[in-house]
Amino acid sequence: MQNTPQTRDSALRYGSITRTLHWLMAVVFVWQFTSAAAHLLAEDSPLDEFMWSTHKTSGFLLMVLIVLRVLWALANTGRRPPSVSALARLGHACLYLLMIAVPLVALIRQFGSGRAFSPFGIPLMPGFEGDKIEWMTDLRSNFHSLLGWLLLALIIGHIVAAFWHHLAGDKNVMRRIIGTPRH
């Protein structure tokens, strides 16, 4: 029997599209949080200037990926591996909520600033003349950073929980997102 790649999710493991979106987002999140940490800890350094210059574009990429991921998850409703607990279900719901909220708050703030935004050369927001829209620009200082660091804490919790399950003997938790079959 030939082993063909499984693109859709199943009750046993996530398909290749879900896994690709998961790991691609993981890489971009590492980049994104590294840029935020460099900006916080080494402001005005060459590292900060390089990393921070990519922060908005990386955030936009994450927004696109999360929209694709949510749509793909909805298309796979009923096929996905079951959650290991109600706490895991709640944790994943919070992750998805924050993965949408953090870049959305940034986009609202960007619009309110009146500055143009063209990630990857795509003219997303043309910008405008006149006064900033204060409540929109206040979102960043009031929520974007706070929600971003909360998202990082949840991501770390997600990673710790996955390893904890793996080390506690439930090897299938890691296998279903890595893609290796059960033995």
N, C-alpha and C positions, 0 to 999 in steps of 0.2 A: 504494500500500500504506500503510495507516494504521499509525503508530508507537504501539503500546500499551505501557503500563508493564509491565515485567517484574518480577513479585513474587518469583519463585524465582531462585536462582542458576543460572548457566550456566557452561560452560567458558570463555566470553569475558569475562564480567563478573558482579559480584555483583548480585543482585536488589534491588528497592527496600526490602524488609524488612531485609535484611542491611545495606544502606547506611544506612537510618534508625537502626537500632540502633547501628551504628558511630559515626555522627556525633553522635547523642544522648549516647552514652557519652563521646565526646570533650569535649562541652560540660560535662557533669557532672564529668569528671575535671579540667578546668581549674578549675572552681569548688572542687572538693575539695582539689586541691593548693594553690590560692590560700589556702584557709582554713587548711591546715596550715602554709604559709609565714608567714602573718600571725600565727598562734599562736606560731611559733618565733621570728620576728624582731621582732614588735611586741606581745609579751604584755601583756595588760591594757589595751591601747589600745582606742579605740572600734571601730577596724577589726577587731581581734582578737575583741572581744566579739560583734560582729555576725556575722563569718564563722564563728567557732568554734561559735556556737550552731546552725549549720546542718550541721556536720560529720557528726554521727551520722546525721541524716536523709538527707543526700546519700549517705553510705556505704551506707545501707539501699537507697536507690534504685539505686545502682550494683550492689548484690548482686542485686536483682530483675532488672535489665537483663542482667547477665552470665548468670544462669540462663536467661533467655529466649533470649539469644544462643547459648548452648551448645546448647539444645534445637533452635533453628532451624538451627544448623550441622549437627547430627546428622541433622535431617530433610532436609538438602541434601547429605548425603554422596554423593560421586561426581559431583555437578553443579558443584561450585565450580571457579573458575579454579585451575590447578595452581600450586604454589609455584614461585618463581623459582630456589630452591636449597634444599639440605638445611639451610643456615644459616637461611634464612627460615622454614622449617618449624619448626626448633628455637626460633627467636625467638618465633614465634606460639604455640607450645606453652607456653613460659615465660610469655608475657603472659597467656594464659588461666589458667594455674596460679596466678599471682600475683593476677589479678583475682578469683579465687575465694578464695584463702587470706587476703588482707588483710582483707576485710570479715568473713570467717568467724572469724578470730582476734578481731576486735573484738566480734562477737556473743558469742563464748564468754566474753570478758572481761566484757562487760556482764552476762551471766547470773551469772557468779561474783561480781560486785559486790553482787548482791542488789537493785539498783535496778531499778525498772520501766522499760520501754522501749516507747514507743508512737509510732513514726514515722508521721507523717501522721494521727495519731489512731487508728491501728490498734493495739490492745493485743497486742503481740507477746510481751512478757515481763512478767508481773505483779509481779515482785520478790518478795523474801522477807525475813523477820526473821532475826536471828541473825548469826553470823560469816560473813565473806566466804569464798569458796572460793579459797584463796591461789594454787594453781597456775593457776587460770583468770585471776585478776586479774594475775598475773605475766606472762601472755602479752603484754599490751599493751606493757609496758616492755621485755620481752625480744624481741618479734618484730613487733608491729604497725607501729611506726614504721620499723624497719629494712626490713621487707618493702615497706612503702609507698614509701619512698624508692628502693628497688631497682626497684619497679614504675615509678616516674617515670623512672628512668634507662633502662629498657627502652622505655618509651613514646617518649622522646626519640630513642633509637636507631632505633625503628620509623619515626619521622617522617623522620629523617636518611636512612635507607636508602631510603625511598620517593622522596624528592627526589633522592637520588643516582642511583637508577635512571632517574628522569625526565630528569635533566640529562645522563645518560650515553647517552640516546637511546632507552631503552625507555619510550616514552610510554604503553604499555598498562598498566603497573603502576598509575599514577595513575588512568587512565580507568576501570579496572574497579571501583574503589571510589567514584569520583565519579559514575560512571554514564553518561558520555558514550560514544557508539559510536565504534568505530575508523573512521579515515578513510584 
